């Protein structure tokens, strides 16, 4: 399919501000601030004050990334911010705490960076380097996705350092996004990608009346585990590393959840750990009324296990959960960075149809 073009620069008004954060005392008794979050607000000029698009969209980036991901793709083409602005949506682009223009405070812990070779394998040159069965289907990254290719080099140059304490990072993101929703003061659509995909669950958990919908682009998973550049045990709260509210309540997720391994529903998929059917699975009580769309690309490593995330959410009482597998809509060749790839506007169009459905 040909890429669907958007306006290069839809007319819009722009505002930049910070939310959240707290003062902390350093070893010298002086104050610094940590946990603050940079926000870029884009308001469609031609629809300013128009109530036909009642729900703003908050875009939440993944690990090693920033809010710039949604502005311009690595090949120079307009990103999803342009697409949704052109459709009349007010957009908020965040740099999560300790990322990008949200300063890292030394009290926030150790930082690491991922090497280019890991990025090639998992995100940009999957067809040649990926080891999961679906990797050979990857055709939509612009260019060869390897060191020395201008598009890859531009993409990797935008990679950021990340904190090693994932629980602290998710807690900080939750607090900052809750502060943002308080400032917006009306229900929003949260779009989260990859490791940033845990943040919408956490934000909706503390601000359920301010979250209308969640679009989870291959979020943290599978349940109770982590597959990715660094695979291993993870997400002890099912779909997050930081605590979520369940009924009955969870005190210690390692012992309170009763789990079972569920066989994969088809070939080239991974078995996933879910809650056992007995006793009755615990419910994510603050997410039950939030509409959820989980989006999975056919060539991504997530294609193996996002089914488990969808089933976990349904099992946990989320009433409206749809799994959008792009190949089911005739969209092929995408991997984990789908919103940056050549046919990204086709994917955005499918999401828009769900939002407005």
Short mmCIF file of the C-alpha atoms (twelve columns), coordinates in Angstrom:
data_MODEL
# 
_entry.id   MODEL 
# 
loop_
_atom_site.group_PDB 
_atom_site.id 
_atom_site.type_symbol 
_atom_site.label_atom_id 
_atom_site.label_alt_id 
_atom_site.label_comp_id 
_atom_site.label_asym_id 
_atom_site.label_seq_id 
_atom_site.Cartn_x 
_atom_site.Cartn_y 
_atom_site.Cartn_z 
_atom_site.pdbx_PDB_model_num 
ATOM 1   C CA . UNK A 1   0.000   0.000   0.000  1 
ATOM 2   C CA . UNK A 2   1.167   3.528   -0.713 1 
ATOM 3   C CA . UNK A 3   1.813   5.860   2.185  1 
ATOM 4   C CA . UNK A 4   -1.093  8.206   2.891  1 
ATOM 5   C CA . UNK A 5   0.194   11.786  2.856  1 
ATOM 6   C CA . UNK A 6   -0.706  14.420  5.432  1 
ATOM 7   C CA . UNK A 7   -0.124  18.161  5.416  1 
ATOM 8   C CA . UNK A 8   3.530   18.871  6.098  1 
ATOM 9   C CA . UNK A 9   2.721   21.484  8.733  1 
ATOM 10  C CA . UNK A 10  -0.944  21.839  9.673  1 
ATOM 11  C CA . UNK A 11  -1.766  25.266  11.029 1 
ATOM 12  C CA . UNK A 12  -1.588  25.106  14.810 1 
ATOM 13  C CA . UNK A 13  -0.880  27.060  17.976 1 
ATOM 14  C CA . UNK A 14  1.943   25.862  20.228 1 
ATOM 15  C CA . UNK A 15  2.486   26.071  23.975 1 
ATOM 16  C CA . UNK A 16  5.336   24.613  26.042 1 
ATOM 17  C CA . UNK A 17  5.255   24.045  29.807 1 
ATOM 18  C CA . UNK A 18  6.368   21.745  32.635 1 
ATOM 19  C CA . UNK A 19  4.185   19.816  35.060 1 
ATOM 20  C CA . UNK A 20  4.816   17.760  38.169 1 
ATOM 21  C CA . UNK A 21  8.076   17.349  40.022 1 
ATOM 22  C CA . UNK A 22  9.071   17.848  43.627 1 
ATOM 23  C CA . UNK A 23  11.871  19.589  45.478 1 
ATOM 24  C CA . UNK A 24  14.498  17.322  47.040 1 
ATOM 25  C CA . UNK A 25  17.352  18.220  49.372 1 
ATOM 26  C CA . UNK A 26  20.871  17.342  48.239 1 
ATOM 27  C CA . UNK A 27  23.842  16.344  50.403 1 
ATOM 28  C CA . UNK A 28  24.664  20.013  50.954 1 
ATOM 29  C CA . UNK A 29  21.204  20.852  52.221 1 
ATOM 30  C CA . UNK A 30  20.304  22.652  48.989 1 
ATOM 31  C CA . UNK A 31  17.137  22.138  46.959 1 
ATOM 32  C CA . UNK A 32  16.812  20.751  43.456 1 
ATOM 33  C CA . UNK A 33  13.736  19.532  41.615 1 
ATOM 34  C CA . UNK A 34  13.141  16.085  40.150 1 
ATOM 35  C CA . UNK A 35  10.302  14.297  38.410 1 
ATOM 36  C CA . UNK A 36  9.153   17.297  36.347 1 
ATOM 37  C CA . UNK A 37  7.878   16.663  32.812 1 
ATOM 38  C CA . UNK A 38  8.220   18.719  29.644 1 
ATOM 39  C CA . UNK A 39  4.994   19.072  27.657 1 
ATOM 40  C CA . UNK A 40  4.418   20.463  24.172 1 
ATOM 41  C CA . UNK A 41  0.804   21.362  23.465 1 
ATOM 42  C CA . UNK A 42  -0.310  21.653  19.830 1 
ATOM 43  C CA . UNK A 43  -3.741  23.158  19.138 1 
ATOM 44  C CA . UNK A 44  -5.205  22.934  15.620 1 
ATOM 45  C CA . UNK A 45  -5.551  26.508  14.405 1 
ATOM 46  C CA . UNK A 46  -8.574  26.009  12.212 1 
ATOM 47  C CA . UNK A 47  -10.527 24.266  14.982 1 
ATOM 48  C CA . UNK A 48  -9.493  26.300  18.001 1 
ATOM 49  C CA . UNK A 49  -12.478 26.414  20.307 1 
ATOM 50  C CA . UNK A 50  -14.330 23.808  18.231 1 
ATOM 51  C CA . UNK A 51  -15.954 21.133  20.391 1 
ATOM 52  C CA . UNK A 52  -16.240 18.571  17.562 1 
ATOM 53  C CA . UNK A 53  -13.031 16.885  18.800 1 
ATOM 54  C CA . UNK A 54  -13.752 16.794  22.524 1 
ATOM 55  C CA . UNK A 55  -10.874 14.568  23.638 1 
ATOM 56  C CA . UNK A 56  -7.258  15.746  23.389 1 
ATOM 57  C CA . UNK A 57  -4.597  13.124  22.652 1 
ATOM 58  C CA . UNK A 58  -1.604  12.693  24.972 1 
ATOM 59  C CA . UNK A 59  1.309   10.920  23.266 1 
ATOM 60  C CA . UNK A 60  3.654   8.954   25.546 1 
ATOM 61  C CA . UNK A 61  6.971   7.743   24.125 1 
ATOM 62  C CA . UNK A 62  8.836   4.526   24.883 1 
ATOM 63  C CA . UNK A 63  12.139  3.743   26.558 1 
ATOM 64  C CA . UNK A 64  15.172  5.652   25.154 1 
ATOM 65  C CA . UNK A 65  12.818  7.930   23.215 1 
ATOM 66  C CA . UNK A 66  11.208  11.381  23.597 1 
ATOM 67  C CA . UNK A 67  8.184   13.364  22.509 1 
ATOM 68  C CA . UNK A 68  10.060  14.352  19.358 1 
ATOM 69  C CA . UNK A 69  9.190   10.913  17.966 1 
ATOM 70  C CA . UNK A 70  5.674   12.098  17.160 1 
ATOM 71  C CA . UNK A 71  6.731   15.279  15.337 1 
ATOM 72  C CA . UNK A 72  8.954   14.155  12.462 1 
ATOM 73  C CA . UNK A 73  9.858   10.637  11.371 1 
ATOM 74  C CA . UNK A 74  13.522  9.674   10.895 1 
ATOM 75  C CA . UNK A 75  13.152  9.970   7.107  1 
ATOM 76  C CA . UNK A 76  11.973  13.578  7.456  1 
ATOM 77  C CA . UNK A 77  8.296   12.887  6.805  1 
ATOM 78  C CA . UNK A 78  5.637   14.293  9.156  1 
ATOM 79  C CA . UNK A 79  4.827   12.197  12.208 1 
ATOM 80  C CA . UNK A 80  1.601   11.334  13.958 1 
ATOM 81  C CA . UNK A 81  1.319   14.744  15.593 1 
ATOM 82  C CA . UNK A 82  0.837   16.226  12.117 1 
ATOM 83  C CA . UNK A 83  -1.664  13.550  11.167 1 
ATOM 84  C CA . UNK A 84  -3.880  13.988  14.210 1 
ATOM 85  C CA . UNK A 85  -3.582  17.782  14.090 1 
ATOM 86  C CA . UNK A 86  -4.771  17.623  10.486 1 
ATOM 87  C CA . UNK A 87  -7.808  15.701  11.763 1 
ATOM 88  C CA . UNK A 88  -8.623  18.432  14.288 1 
ATOM 89  C CA . UNK A 89  -7.183  16.869  17.462 1 
ATOM 90  C CA . UNK A 90  -5.399  18.849  20.141 1 
ATOM 91  C CA . UNK A 91  -2.124  17.006  20.894 1 
ATOM 92  C CA . UNK A 92  0.105   16.890  23.955 1 
ATOM 93  C CA . UNK A 93  3.621   15.502  23.443 1 
ATOM 94  C CA . UNK A 94  5.523   14.663  26.614 1 
ATOM 95  C CA . UNK A 95  9.132   13.961  27.493 1 
ATOM 96  C CA . UNK A 96  8.670   11.621  30.448 1 
ATOM 97  C CA . UNK A 97  10.610  12.477  33.632 1 
ATOM 98  C CA . UNK A 98  14.376  11.976  33.251 1 
ATOM 99  C CA . UNK A 99  14.034  11.885  29.448 1 
ATOM 100 C CA . UNK A 100 14.783  14.483  26.780 1 
ATOM 101 C CA . UNK A 101 13.918  17.980  27.963 1 
ATOM 102 C CA . UNK A 102 12.753  16.648  31.339 1 
ATOM 103 C CA . UNK A 103 16.002  16.897  33.294 1 
ATOM 104 C CA . UNK A 104 17.652  13.930  34.932 1 
ATOM 105 C CA . UNK A 105 18.374  14.520  38.597 1 
ATOM 106 C CA . UNK A 106 21.393  12.685  40.094 1 
ATOM 107 C CA . UNK A 107 19.089  11.490  42.879 1 
ATOM 108 C CA . UNK A 108 17.098  9.606   40.238 1 
ATOM 109 C CA . UNK A 109 19.660  6.805   40.029 1 
ATOM 110 C CA . UNK A 110 21.943  5.213   37.467 1 
ATOM 111 C CA . UNK A 111 21.544  5.777   33.738 1 
ATOM 112 C CA . UNK A 112 22.462  3.453   30.856 1 
ATOM 113 C CA . UNK A 113 22.221  3.597   27.045 1 
ATOM 114 C CA . UNK A 114 21.465  0.896   24.483 1 
ATOM 115 C CA . UNK A 115 24.040  0.200   21.728 1 
ATOM 116 C CA . UNK A 116 23.164  0.752   18.089 1 
ATOM 117 C CA . UNK A 117 23.426  -2.966  17.370 1 
ATOM 118 C CA . UNK A 118 20.552  -3.725  19.742 1 
ATOM 119 C CA . UNK A 119 18.401  -1.083  18.072 1 
ATOM 120 C CA . UNK A 120 19.152  -2.518  14.623 1 
ATOM 121 C CA . UNK A 121 18.140  -6.012  15.700 1 
ATOM 122 C CA . UNK A 122 14.939  -5.201  17.550 1 
ATOM 123 C CA . UNK A 123 13.580  -2.191  15.665 1 
ATOM 124 C CA . UNK A 124 15.023  -1.234  12.277 1 
ATOM 125 C CA . UNK A 125 16.704  -4.194  10.533 1 
ATOM 126 C CA . UNK A 126 14.486  -6.963  11.866 1 
ATOM 127 C CA . UNK A 127 14.198  -8.754  8.519  1 
ATOM 128 C CA . UNK A 128 17.959  -9.366  8.452  1 
ATOM 129 C CA . UNK A 129 18.822  -9.551  12.163 1 
ATOM 130 C CA . UNK A 130 15.665  -10.439 14.110 1 
ATOM 131 C CA . UNK A 131 15.511  -13.900 15.639 1 
ATOM 132 C CA . UNK A 132 11.740  -14.211 16.212 1 
ATOM 133 C CA . UNK A 133 9.619   -15.957 13.538 1 
ATOM 134 C CA . UNK A 134 7.776   -12.843 12.345 1 
ATOM 135 C CA . UNK A 135 10.940  -10.744 11.872 1 
ATOM 136 C CA . UNK A 136 11.325  -11.776 8.229  1 
ATOM 137 C CA . UNK A 137 8.085   -9.909  7.427  1 
ATOM 138 C CA . UNK A 138 9.605   -6.494  8.195  1 
ATOM 139 C CA . UNK A 139 9.614   -4.254  5.099  1 
ATOM 140 C CA . UNK A 140 8.318   -0.832  6.178  1 
ATOM 141 C CA . UNK A 141 11.378  0.751   7.816  1 
ATOM 142 C CA . UNK A 142 12.734  3.463   5.472  1 
ATOM 143 C CA . UNK A 143 16.167  2.265   4.335  1 
ATOM 144 C CA . UNK A 144 18.244  -0.701  5.457  1 
ATOM 145 C CA . UNK A 145 18.082  0.170   9.153  1 
ATOM 146 C CA . UNK A 146 21.802  -0.277  9.751  1 
ATOM 147 C CA . UNK A 147 24.719  1.846   10.984 1 
ATOM 148 C CA . UNK A 148 25.879  4.160   8.202  1 
ATOM 149 C CA . UNK A 149 22.443  4.539   6.629  1 
ATOM 150 C CA . UNK A 150 21.381  8.207   6.999  1 
ATOM 151 C CA . UNK A 151 17.865  7.380   8.244  1 
ATOM 152 C CA . UNK A 152 19.161  4.931   10.842 1 
ATOM 153 C CA . UNK A 153 21.914  7.295   11.959 1 
ATOM 154 C CA . UNK A 154 19.369  10.089  12.409 1 
ATOM 155 C CA . UNK A 155 17.096  7.761   14.368 1 
ATOM 156 C CA . UNK A 156 19.831  6.430   16.631 1 
ATOM 157 C CA . UNK A 157 21.169  9.951   17.251 1 
ATOM 158 C CA . UNK A 158 17.832  10.721  18.904 1 
ATOM 159 C CA . UNK A 159 18.121  7.808   21.359 1 
ATOM 160 C CA . UNK A 160 18.320  8.796   25.023 1 
ATOM 161 C CA . UNK A 161 19.754  7.436   28.226 1 
ATOM 162 C CA . UNK A 162 17.414  5.472   30.474 1 
ATOM 163 C CA . UNK A 163 17.217  4.852   34.202 1 
ATOM 164 C CA . UNK A 164 17.817  1.345   35.498 1 
ATOM 165 C CA . UNK A 165 15.140  1.640   38.212 1 
ATOM 166 C CA . UNK A 166 12.023  0.911   36.172 1 
ATOM 167 C CA . UNK A 167 9.679   1.083   39.157 1 
ATOM 168 C CA . UNK A 168 10.882  4.574   40.092 1 
ATOM 169 C CA . UNK A 169 10.645  5.668   36.457 1 
ATOM 170 C CA . UNK A 170 7.070   4.426   36.106 1 
ATOM 171 C CA . UNK A 171 6.065   6.056   39.391 1 
ATOM 172 C CA . UNK A 172 7.542   9.374   38.266 1 
ATOM 173 C CA . UNK A 173 5.780   9.099   34.903 1 
ATOM 174 C CA . UNK A 174 2.492   8.283   36.620 1 
ATOM 175 C CA . UNK A 175 2.720   11.313  38.915 1 
ATOM 176 C CA . UNK A 176 3.711   13.681  36.105 1 
ATOM 177 C CA . UNK A 177 1.010   12.461  33.725 1 
ATOM 178 C CA . UNK A 178 -1.590  12.742  36.484 1 
ATOM 179 C CA . UNK A 179 -0.478  16.360  36.984 1 
ATOM 180 C CA . UNK A 180 -0.846  16.941  33.232 1 
ATOM 181 C CA . UNK A 181 -4.382  15.538  33.211 1 
ATOM 182 C CA . UNK A 182 -5.262  17.738  36.173 1 
ATOM 183 C CA . UNK A 183 -4.091  20.738  34.173 1 
ATOM 184 C CA . UNK A 184 -6.013  19.692  31.036 1 
ATOM 185 C CA . UNK A 185 -9.060  19.134  33.266 1 
ATOM 186 C CA . UNK A 186 -11.134 17.109  30.826 1 
ATOM 187 C CA . UNK A 187 -11.037 13.498  29.589 1 
ATOM 188 C CA . UNK A 188 -8.241  12.587  27.182 1 
ATOM 189 C CA . UNK A 189 -7.032  9.797   24.921 1 
ATOM 190 C CA . UNK A 190 -3.706  8.338   26.069 1 
ATOM 191 C CA . UNK A 191 -1.436  6.879   23.372 1 
ATOM 192 C CA . UNK A 192 1.499   4.951   24.827 1 
ATOM 193 C CA . UNK A 193 4.261   3.045   23.044 1 
ATOM 194 C CA . UNK A 194 6.390   0.123   24.242 1 
ATOM 195 C CA . UNK A 195 7.739   0.690   27.773 1 
ATOM 196 C CA . UNK A 196 5.736   3.917   27.741 1 
ATOM 197 C CA . UNK A 197 2.690   1.715   27.212 1 
ATOM 198 C CA . UNK A 198 2.587   0.957   30.932 1 
ATOM 199 C CA . UNK A 199 2.103   4.653   31.730 1 
ATOM 200 C CA . UNK A 200 -1.503  4.887   30.459 1 
ATOM 201 C CA . UNK A 201 -2.591  2.035   32.767 1 
ATOM 202 C CA . UNK A 202 -0.876  3.729   35.694 1 
ATOM 203 C CA . UNK A 203 -2.280  7.162   34.843 1 
ATOM 204 C CA . UNK A 204 -5.822  5.899   34.384 1 
ATOM 205 C CA . UNK A 205 -5.491  4.090   37.694 1 
ATOM 206 C CA . UNK A 206 -5.106  7.388   39.569 1 
ATOM 207 C CA . UNK A 207 -7.213  9.593   37.244 1 
ATOM 208 C CA . UNK A 208 -9.943  7.251   35.914 1 
ATOM 209 C CA . UNK A 209 -12.437 10.054  35.226 1 
ATOM 210 C CA . UNK A 210 -9.901  11.899  33.070 1 
ATOM 211 C CA . UNK A 211 -9.017  8.999   30.758 1 
ATOM 212 C CA . UNK A 212 -11.583 8.263   28.053 1 
ATOM 213 C CA . UNK A 213 -9.540  5.869   25.919 1 
ATOM 214 C CA . UNK A 214 -6.144  4.194   25.825 1 
ATOM 215 C CA . UNK A 215 -4.296  3.276   22.630 1 
ATOM 216 C CA . UNK A 216 -1.521  0.874   23.628 1 
ATOM 217 C CA . UNK A 217 1.053   0.479   20.850 1 
ATOM 218 C CA . UNK A 218 2.736   -2.808  21.732 1 
ATOM 219 C CA . UNK A 219 2.856   -2.022  25.459 1 
ATOM 220 C CA . UNK A 220 5.082   -3.548  28.150 1 
ATOM 221 C CA . UNK A 221 4.595   -7.289  28.083 1 
ATOM 222 C CA . UNK A 222 3.782   -10.060 28.086 1 
ATOM 223 C CA . UNK A 223 2.046   -10.168 31.496 1 
ATOM 224 C CA . UNK A 224 4.405   -10.802 34.413 1 
ATOM 225 C CA . UNK A 225 7.419   -10.859 32.068 1 
ATOM 226 C CA . UNK A 226 9.497   -8.718  29.729 1 
ATOM 227 C CA . UNK A 227 10.572  -9.509  26.183 1 
ATOM 228 C CA . UNK A 228 12.825  -7.069  24.381 1 
ATOM 229 C CA . UNK A 229 16.415  -5.891  24.321 1 
ATOM 230 C CA . UNK A 230 16.710  -7.193  27.876 1 
ATOM 231 C CA . UNK A 231 14.332  -10.113 28.448 1 
ATOM 232 C CA . UNK A 232 13.492  -11.687 31.769 1 
ATOM 233 C CA . UNK A 233 11.114  -11.402 34.736 1 
ATOM 234 C CA . UNK A 234 9.183   -8.129  34.769 1 
ATOM 235 C CA . UNK A 235 5.799   -6.444  35.123 1 
ATOM 236 C CA . UNK A 236 5.054   -7.976  38.557 1 
ATOM 237 C CA . UNK A 237 1.733   -6.064  38.597 1 
ATOM 238 C CA . UNK A 238 0.672   -7.811  35.392 1 
ATOM 239 C CA . UNK A 239 1.035   -4.981  32.890 1 
ATOM 240 C CA . UNK A 240 3.332   -2.663  34.847 1 
ATOM 241 C CA . UNK A 241 6.315   -2.612  37.165 1 
ATOM 242 C CA . UNK A 242 4.823   0.018   39.479 1 
ATOM 243 C CA . UNK A 243 1.750   -0.757  41.617 1 
ATOM 244 C CA . UNK A 244 -1.782  -0.801  40.203 1 
ATOM 245 C CA . UNK A 245 -5.085  -0.927  42.085 1 
ATOM 246 C CA . UNK A 246 -6.783  -4.343  42.099 1 
ATOM 247 C CA . UNK A 247 -9.863  -5.746  43.765 1 
ATOM 248 C CA . UNK A 248 -9.271  -7.732  45.902 1 
ATOM 249 C CA . UNK A 249 -6.259  -5.564  46.821 1 
ATOM 250 C CA . UNK A 250 -2.697  -6.670  46.181 1 
ATOM 251 C CA . UNK A 251 -0.130  -6.370  48.969 1 
ATOM 252 C CA . UNK A 252 2.687   -8.422  47.467 1 
ATOM 253 C CA . UNK A 253 2.257   -9.161  43.740 1 
ATOM 254 C CA . UNK A 254 4.763   -11.998 43.873 1 
ATOM 255 C CA . UNK A 255 2.603   -13.971 46.302 1 
ATOM 256 C CA . UNK A 256 -0.913  -12.539 45.971 1 
ATOM 257 C CA . UNK A 257 -1.495  -13.246 42.285 1 
ATOM 258 C CA . UNK A 258 -2.546  -16.802 41.512 1 
ATOM 259 C CA . UNK A 259 -1.068  -17.461 38.083 1 
ATOM 260 C CA . UNK A 260 -1.219  -20.050 35.365 1 
ATOM 261 C CA . UNK A 261 0.571   -20.516 32.052 1 
ATOM 262 C CA . UNK A 262 -1.834  -20.399 29.110 1 
ATOM 263 C CA . UNK A 263 -0.925  -22.140 25.883 1 
ATOM 264 C CA . UNK A 264 -0.514  -19.880 22.859 1 
ATOM 265 C CA . UNK A 265 -3.559  -19.821 20.558 1 
ATOM 266 C CA . UNK A 266 -1.551  -20.469 17.389 1 
ATOM 267 C CA . UNK A 267 1.832   -21.241 15.823 1 
ATOM 268 C CA . UNK A 268 4.819   -18.883 16.219 1 
ATOM 269 C CA . UNK A 269 3.248   -17.428 19.379 1 
ATOM 270 C CA . UNK A 270 4.511   -17.589 22.954 1 
ATOM 271 C CA . UNK A 271 2.715   -19.107 25.898 1 
ATOM 272 C CA . UNK A 272 1.739   -16.398 28.385 1 
ATOM 273 C CA . UNK A 273 1.231   -16.219 32.142 1 
ATOM 274 C CA . UNK A 274 -2.215  -15.005 33.184 1 
ATOM 275 C CA . UNK A 275 -4.248  -15.055 36.364 1 
ATOM 276 C CA . UNK A 276 -5.709  -18.443 37.160 1 
ATOM 277 C CA . UNK A 277 -9.479  -18.812 36.842 1 
ATOM 278 C CA . UNK A 278 -9.682  -19.990 40.464 1 
ATOM 279 C CA . UNK A 279 -9.955  -17.989 42.614 1 
ATOM 280 C CA . UNK A 280 -11.804 -15.329 40.607 1 
ATOM 281 C CA . UNK A 281 -9.176  -13.136 38.882 1 
ATOM 282 C CA . UNK A 282 -8.467  -9.790  40.506 1 
ATOM 283 C CA . UNK A 283 -9.891  -6.759  38.720 1 
ATOM 284 C CA . UNK A 284 -8.280  -3.499  37.640 1 
ATOM 285 C CA . UNK A 285 -11.155 -1.583  39.194 1 
ATOM 286 C CA . UNK A 286 -10.119 1.856   37.962 1 
ATOM 287 C CA . UNK A 287 -9.746  0.763   34.336 1 
ATOM 288 C CA . UNK A 288 -12.975 -1.158  33.840 1 
ATOM 289 C CA . UNK A 289 -14.756 1.670   31.985 1 
ATOM 290 C CA . UNK A 290 -11.826 2.846   29.848 1 
ATOM 291 C CA . UNK A 291 -11.983 1.901   26.152 1 
ATOM 292 C CA . UNK A 292 -8.726  0.174   25.185 1 
ATOM 293 C CA . UNK A 293 -7.122  -0.541  21.814 1 
ATOM 294 C CA . UNK A 294 -3.983  -2.704  21.738 1 
ATOM 295 C CA . UNK A 295 -2.140  -2.331  18.422 1 
ATOM 296 C CA . UNK A 296 0.293   -5.007  17.213 1 
ATOM 297 C CA . UNK A 297 2.496   -4.986  14.103 1 
ATOM 298 C CA . UNK A 298 2.906   -8.242  12.128 1 
ATOM 299 C CA . UNK A 299 6.736   -8.251  12.000 1 
ATOM 300 C CA . UNK A 300 7.356   -7.144  15.586 1 
ATOM 301 C CA . UNK A 301 8.571   -9.371  18.391 1 
ATOM 302 C CA . UNK A 302 5.342   -8.305  20.123 1 
ATOM 303 C CA . UNK A 303 3.401   -10.288 17.517 1 
ATOM 304 C CA . UNK A 304 4.338   -13.361 19.558 1 
ATOM 305 C CA . UNK A 305 2.651   -12.342 22.797 1 
ATOM 306 C CA . UNK A 306 0.435   -9.248  22.697 1 
ATOM 307 C CA . UNK A 307 -2.482  -11.690 22.653 1 
ATOM 308 C CA . UNK A 308 -1.603  -12.379 26.305 1 
ATOM 309 C CA . UNK A 309 -1.758  -8.699  27.243 1 
ATOM 310 C CA . UNK A 310 -5.203  -8.424  25.656 1 
ATOM 311 C CA . UNK A 311 -6.443  -11.512 27.503 1 
ATOM 312 C CA . UNK A 312 -4.988  -10.254 30.788 1 
ATOM 313 C CA . UNK A 313 -6.872  -6.956  30.472 1 
ATOM 314 C CA . UNK A 314 -10.136 -8.711  29.678 1 
ATOM 315 C CA . UNK A 315 -9.606  -11.120 32.550 1 
ATOM 316 C CA . UNK A 316 -8.944  -8.136  34.846 1 
ATOM 317 C CA . UNK A 317 -12.379 -6.700  34.066 1 
ATOM 318 C CA . UNK A 318 -11.604 -4.059  31.416 1 
ATOM 319 C CA . UNK A 319 -14.918 -4.122  29.575 1 
ATOM 320 C CA . UNK A 320 -13.956 -2.784  26.149 1 
ATOM 321 C CA . UNK A 321 -10.648 -4.144  24.834 1 
ATOM 322 C CA . UNK A 322 -9.957  -4.498  21.111 1 
ATOM 323 C CA . UNK A 323 -6.842  -6.088  19.641 1 
ATOM 324 C CA . UNK A 324 -5.898  -4.404  16.360 1 
ATOM 325 C CA . UNK A 325 -3.534  -6.722  14.511 1 
ATOM 326 C CA . UNK A 326 -2.469  -4.667  11.531 1 
ATOM 327 C CA . UNK A 327 -2.389  -7.576  9.114  1 
ATOM 328 C CA . UNK A 328 -6.091  -8.141  9.799  1 
ATOM 329 C CA . UNK A 329 -6.695  -4.699  8.279  1 
ATOM 330 C CA . UNK A 330 -4.470  -5.335  5.245  1 
ATOM 331 C CA . UNK A 331 -1.490  -3.437  6.667  1 
ATOM 332 C CA . UNK A 332 1.736   -5.417  6.313  1 
ATOM 333 C CA . UNK A 333 5.465   -5.101  6.910  1 
ATOM 334 C CA . UNK A 334 5.546   -3.126  10.162 1 
ATOM 335 C CA . UNK A 335 7.625   -3.805  13.264 1 
ATOM 336 C CA . UNK A 336 7.808   -2.240  16.723 1 
ATOM 337 C CA . UNK A 337 8.438   1.359   15.554 1 
ATOM 338 C CA . UNK A 338 5.306   1.270   13.377 1 
ATOM 339 C CA . UNK A 339 4.425   4.945   13.903 1 
ATOM 340 C CA . UNK A 340 7.754   5.985   12.333 1 
ATOM 341 C CA . UNK A 341 7.605   3.689   9.339  1 
ATOM 342 C CA . UNK A 342 6.723   4.429   5.725  1 
ATOM 343 C CA . UNK A 343 3.031   3.531   5.987  1 
ATOM 344 C CA . UNK A 344 2.477   5.074   9.432  1 
ATOM 345 C CA . UNK A 345 -0.473  7.202   8.316  1 
ATOM 346 C CA . UNK A 346 -2.365  4.060   7.305  1 
ATOM 347 C CA . UNK A 347 -2.020  2.864   10.896 1 
ATOM 348 C CA . UNK A 348 -3.060  6.258   12.256 1 
ATOM 349 C CA . UNK A 349 -6.172  6.097   10.069 1 
ATOM 350 C CA . UNK A 350 -7.167  2.739   11.614 1 
ATOM 351 C CA . UNK A 351 -6.699  4.160   15.106 1 
ATOM 352 C CA . UNK A 352 -8.741  7.239   14.211 1 
ATOM 353 C CA . UNK A 353 -11.602 5.039   12.980 1 
ATOM 354 C CA . UNK A 354 -11.589 3.198   16.307 1 
ATOM 355 C CA . UNK A 355 -11.473 6.439   18.310 1 
ATOM 356 C CA . UNK A 356 -14.424 7.864   16.407 1 
ATOM 357 C CA . UNK A 357 -16.345 4.583   16.219 1 
# 
